[in-house]
Amino acid sequence: MEIHELQAELKELIAGELYISTEKIKNEDTFHDIGLDSITATFILDEIENKYEIDIKPMDVWEHPTIETFSKLLHRLIHERA
C-alpha cells in the first residue's frame, strides 16, 4: 500500500469517527486540530492494527501528530511486517 492510499484511508477513518467531511481534513493538520481525542484515536488504532496486523503504540499518534507523519509510520510498519 502506498503512502497516499494510507493518507486517504486515515482521513476516511477519522472523518467517520468525528462525523465530518474528509475535505475538512488536510494531511498537515494535527490530530488535535482536527478534533481527535485519545478515546477516538484508540478506536482508529484498533481498526488499523486489525486490518494490517501490526502493533501501534498509543503514543505513536501523538509522536506522529499529522496524517502526513502518521501515514509514513504506518507505511514503514506495514512493510516491516511483510
C-alpha positions in Angstrom: 0.0 0.0 0.0 1.3 3.4 -0.9 1.5 6.4 1.5 -1.2 8.4 -0.4 -3.6 5.4 0.0 -2.9 5.3 3.7 -3.5 9.0 4.0 -6.9 8.7 2.2 -7.8 5.7 4.5 -6.8 7.6 7.6 -8.9 10.6 6.5 -11.9 8.3 6.0 -11.5 6.7 9.4 -11.1 10.0 11.2 -13.9 11.6 9.3 -16.2 8.7 10.1 -15.4 8.8 13.8 -15.7 12.5 14.1 -18.8 12.9 11.7 -17.0 15.4 9.5 -16.2 15.5 5.8 -12.9 14.2 4.6 -12.5 17.5 2.7 -12.1 19.2 6.1 -9.1 17.1 6.9 -5.7 18.2 5.5 -2.6 16.0 5.6 -0.7 18.7 7.5 -3.4 19.3 10.2 -2.6 18.0 13.6 -4.9 15.3 15.0 -5.6 17.7 17.9 -6.7 20.5 15.5 -9.0 18.0 13.7 -10.6 17.2 17.0 -9.2 13.7 17.6 -9.0 12.8 21.2 -7.4 9.8 22.9 -10.6 7.7 23.0 -11.3 8.2 19.3 -7.6 7.6 18.5 -7.9 4.2 20.3 -10.8 3.1 18.1 -8.9 4.1 15.0 -5.7 2.4 16.0 -7.6 -0.7 16.8 -9.1 -0.8 13.3 -5.7 -0.2 11.7 -3.9 -2.8 13.8 -6.5 -5.4 13.0 -6.6 -4.6 9.2 -2.8 -4.6 8.7 -1.8 -7.0 11.6 0.6 -4.5 13.1 1.2 -3.2 16.6 0.9 0.6 17.1 1.7 2.2 20.4 -0.9 4.8 21.6 1.9 7.3 21.9 2.7 6.9 18.2 -0.4 9.0 17.4 0.9 11.9 19.4 4.6 11.5 18.3 3.4 11.5 14.7 0.6 14.0 15.0 -0.5 14.6 11.4 -1.9 12.4 8.7 1.3 13.1 6.8 3.7 11.9 9.5 1.4 9.1 10.8 0.9 7.6 7.4 4.7 7.4 6.9 4.9 5.5 10.2 2.2 3.1 9.1 3.8 2.6 5.8 7.1 1.6 7.5 5.3 -0.7 10.0 3.3 -2.4 7.3 6.4 -3.0 5.1 8.5 -4.3 8.1 5.8 -6.9 8.8 5.8 -8.1 5.1 
